[in-house]
Amino acid sequence: MLLAIKGLNHGGAERLVVDSARAGDHHRFRYEVAFVLAGSDALVGELDAASIRVTNLGAGRSLDLRWIVAFRRLLVHGRYAVVHFHLPYTAAVGRLVVLSLPRHLRPITLYTEHCLWNKVSPLVKMLNRATVRRDGALIAVSEAAKSSLPRGPRDMARVVVHGIDPATARQVVADRESVRAQIRKELAVPDGDLLVITVANLRSEKGYDVLLDVAHQAGLRGLPLRFAAAGQGDLEEELVERHQALGLGERFRLLGHRRDALALLAAADIVVLPSHQDGLPVVLMEALSVGATVVVTEVGGAPEVITTGVNGILVPPADPTALVDALALLSADADLRLRLGRTAFEKSGAFDGSDAFDVARASREIEGLYEELIAGGRRAGAGA
């Protein structure tokens, strides 16, 4: 069983691949992971610790196609029954590598769509569409991700809501008061101010342009809010310049990558996810599972799990004023924050042991699909 992905740096899809591999039934399946970009290896240690073999395919960048040779060699020697692609670039190119093998060596392939189909480069989208029906199955992480697919792929797709480890979330919730005190002290949040946390990589689709404007408007309105954002990415320099231009000072802190993201979410008075587009963010599932009060843009799979006024607040994307209005409402109403957070926790499944966002449940469902495909002998190239 080979899970193939472009990279293993910190990100939602990457986190799901690692967690799914670790949560899988290792008595029934031998899990391995391969990744394309040599320098994108931040999560490799977690797989090593779980005794899951990882292969670095050695590409220096996306256009470095030397990884194709390494991938083909891996497939020949590994004799995998199933190759499960994640993210469109790896799938689009990887299927061609699979199809280059002799028919008797071709593994069954399937693909998980983590984002929205139309939000990738035209070339990758074209190649992905031309080859996706060669797969035995297609998984989407949310109804929104499925709906974004073209008609043919959409007809073959099934939705599997992935998840997190709820036991870890319950432990963080049990320690919430000490976690909250520690984080607020570290971030020097004054008494009486509310801590607003965002956890997302510094990429354009995550809406940091809006978030900085929100922090600026909140300051102009005199709202008692301190912002902190955990994440890393290509936009860091640009965001630092914008931060300075807006004069945000200590009211908005860029924290870089944090290994304690779950603790940050549990310590927050409000969690904000201002994405312009998304599938179903792992961080949203994490925030709900620790009972955070969330404000999230109405994109991707967010409306599938958030009901405004019940377990969070949805706002339009790219609308700083609407987001500031939501923060103003929450900052003035502690009871509302408490009620939304409590309901978020209860509906997440972490509260009662149900499996709403349980990665083990998602792994079992996907493994059932593996078994169906293996039993049916659906080899790559059998599709239209």
N, C-alpha and C positions, 0 to 999 in steps of 0.2 A: 504494500500500500504506500504510494508515494504522493505526498502533498507538495505541489510546486507553486512557487510564488516569486515575484520579482525581487523582493528584499525582505530582510528580517530586522529592520529598524522599528522603533516604536510607532505604532499606528493601529487603527482599528482592525483592518483585515489581517495584518500581521499578528496582532494579539489573538484573534480568533483562530488562526492556524495553529499557533503554539498551544493555546488552551485546548483546542479540539484534539490535537495529537496526544497531549498529556492525559486528557480525560477518556480517551478511547479504550476499548476493550483489547488489551494487549495479549490476552489469551487466544483471541480469535483472529486478530490482525497484527501484522508486523508493520508498524508505522515508521516511515522515513520522511524526511523533509529535504527539498532541494530549493536553493534560491539563486537568482541570476546575478545580482550586483555584489561584487566581492566585498565592497566596503560597507554594505548594509547588513551588519551582522550583530546588532546590539542584543537580540533575543536568543542568539545561538546558545549562550550559556545555560539558559533555562531548559532547552532541549537536551543539552549534554547532561545536565543534572538528572533528567528523567530517563537517561540511557536511550534516547532516541537519536538514531544516526542522522547527521546533517551533512549535506553535500553542498559546498560552495562551488557554483558553476563558473566563477572567475571573470565575469564581465566587468570592465571598468566603468561603463556607462551604458545607457539603453541602446545606443547605436553600435556598440561593440558586440558583434554577433559571434564572437569566438565561443560563447557559451553554448551555442547550438551543437558544436562538436562534442563538448563535454556532456551535454544532456543526452545526446544520442548514445554515447558510450555508456553512460549510466543506465539507460533503458535496456541496452543489449545485455549488459552484465547483471543487471538487477532482476530481469525477468519478472517485472511487477504485474500483478493481476489487474490493478487499477491505478491510474494516474489521475489525481484530483487537482485541477488547475484553479488557482485563485488570482483574481485581477486580470484585466483584459489583455495586457501586453504579453504576459507569460502564456496565456491560453492561445492567443492568436498565432504566435510563433511556434509554441510548443506542439500544437496539433500537427503542424507541418512536419515537425521532426518525427512525431509518432507515425505519420503516414509514409515517411521515407523508409520505415523498417519493413522487412519481409512480413507478409500478412500473419504468419504464425507467431511472430514476436511482438505484434502490436498489443499493447494493453488496452483495456477498456478505459475510456476517458470520460470525465465529467467536469463541470465548471460551476463555480459559485460566483454570481454577480453580487458584489458588495456595494456598488454605488449605483448611479443612474447611467443607463446605456449611452445616452447622448452626450455625456460629459467627458469624453475621451477624445484623443486626437482623431481626425478624419481617417488617417491611414490605418490606425489600429482598429477603429470601429469598422471600417470596410473589411479588413482581413478577418476580424472576429466574426462578423456576420456571415462571411463566405464559408467559414469552417465550423461554426458552432453546432450545426446540425449533424456533424460527424460524431458528436458526443453521445454517450448513452443516456445522459441526464443533465439537466440544468437546474441549479438551485439559485433562488433569490433570497436575500436576507430580510426582505420586507415586501409587502404588497406594492409599495411605491416602486421598489427596484424591479419587481416583475412587470408592473404596468409600463415601465419605461422601455421595455424590450420591444423590438420589432415583432410583427404578428407571428411569424413562424417560430422563432425562439420562445416567444411568450406562451404559445400553445403547449410547448413541451416543458415549461418551467413549473417548479413547485416551490412554495415558500417554506423555508425553515428559519424560524426566528432563533438566532444563536443566543449566546448568553455568557455569563460569568460564573465564578465559583461563589454560590450564595453563602457558603459557610464562612468565607473570608469576610463578606459583607456583614454578616451577623456579628462576627467578632469585633469589627470596627465599630458597629453600632453600640455594642456592649461597653466599649471603652470611649464612647463619644465625648464625654465631658473632659476627660484627661487629654484626648486628642485635640479637642477644640481649644483648650487652654494652651497647649503646647504650640499649635499652629499660630494662634493669635499672638502669642508672645514672640515667636520667631519673626512674624511679619509686621510686628510693631503696630497692631491695630488698636487704636485708642478705645478706651471704654466708651460705650454709647454708639460707636460706629458699627455698621454691618459689614461683614466680609462677603464680597461677591467673587466667586471663583469660576474661572473658565479653564478647562483642560482640553487642549486641541493642538495639533501640530500647526506650526506657523506657515500655513498655506492659504492661498487666496480664497479657496472655497469655504474656509472656516469662518470667514466674516470678521476678521480682526480690524478691517477698515471701519466697519460699523461699531465694533466694540470700543475702539479708541474715541470715536465721536460720542458714543454713549457716556463714557467716563467724563468727557469734557462737558457735555450738557448737564450731567448730574451735578458736577461741581458748580456750574452756573446757577443751577436751581437750589444749591445749598443742601442737597440730599446727604445724609450721613453715611456715605458708602466708601469703602476702600476696595479696590479691584486688584486681583492677582490672577495671572494667567500662566499656566504650566504648559510647556511645549517647546519644540525646536523645529527649525526648518529654514527654508531659503529666504523667507521674508523678514528675518530677524533684523538685519541692518535697516531696512526700510521702516519697520515698525518702531525701532529705536529713534530714528529721525523724526517720525511723525509724533511720537510721544514727547520728544523735546519741543517740537514746534507748537504743540498744544499746551505745553507747560503743565503736564500732569503730575510731575514730581513724584512724591511718595503715595499719591492717591491711586496710582496704577503701577503695579510691579510686574515685570516680566521675569519669571522664575527659571526659565530654561526647562530642560527635562527634569521631571521628578519621579523617583521610584515610589513615592508615597502618595500617588494620585488619589487613591481611595480615601486616605486620611484627609487630604485637602477637601474632597467632596463632602465628607462627613463633618468637617469643621466649618463649612460654609454656612452662612445665613441664607444665601441665595446662590444657586448655580445657574450660569448663563451660557447658552450655546447659540451663538448668533450666525450659524452656518448659512451660506447662500445655497448650498446643495449638499445632500448626504443620503446615505442608504438608511441604515438604522444604527446610529453611533453606539459603539461599546460604552463610551463615557455616559451616555444617557441612561443605559441600563444600569451602569454602576451607580449613578446618582440616585436613581429611583430605589435601588436596592439598599442604600444607606439612609433612605428617608430624607433626601435633600429636597428643598423647595426649588423647583426648576422653572426657568423661563427659557423657552426654546423657540426658534423660528419654525414656522409651519412649512417645512420642506421634508422631502423624502418620507421616511417611515415615522417621523415624530408624531403626526396626527393619529397614527395607529395605536399609540400607547399613551398619549397625553390628551386629557380632556380638560379644557380651560375651566378653572374654578373647582376642579375635583382633585386632580393629582399634579397640577402644574398650571402654567399659563403659556399659551401659544401666541406668538406675535408674527406679523408679516416679515419676510426677509427684506434686508436692505432698507429698513425703516428705523433709524436711530430714535426718532421721537416716540414711536410706539413702544420701543423697548424701554426707554427712560420712563414713560408713563407707567409701564408694568412695574418697574423697580420702585417708582414713587409710591404706587399703591401698596406694594409689599413692605416697604420700609416704614409705612405709617400704620401697619396692621399686623402686630405680632401674632394675634390669634389666627389670622388667615395663613401666615407662614407656617405655623404649627400644624394647622389642619391639613394643608396641602402636603406637607412633608410626611405626616402620619399616614395619609391615604396612599401616597406614593410608595411608602414602605410596605404597606399591607397588600397593595395590588401587585407589587413586584414579585411576590412569591418567597422572598427572603424571610418574611414575617411568619408564615405558617408552614414552610417547608414544601409548598407546591413548586412547580417547575417552570414558572412563567419565563424567567431569564436564566435558566440553569444550563450551563454548557454541557453537562453530562447528559441531560435530556436531548439536547441537539445532537450530540455525538451518537447517541443510540439511534436516533431517527436516520441520520446519515449512514450509519453502518448497516441499517436495514436496507437502505437503497443500494449500498455496495453489494450486499448479498443477493438482492434481486438481479442486479446487472450481471454478476458472476454466474448466477444460475441460468440466466438467459443467454449467456455467451455473447453479449453485445460488444463486439470488438470495434475499435476505431476503424472508420471507413465503411461501416455498415449502413451509415445514414445516407440521407439524400445528398 
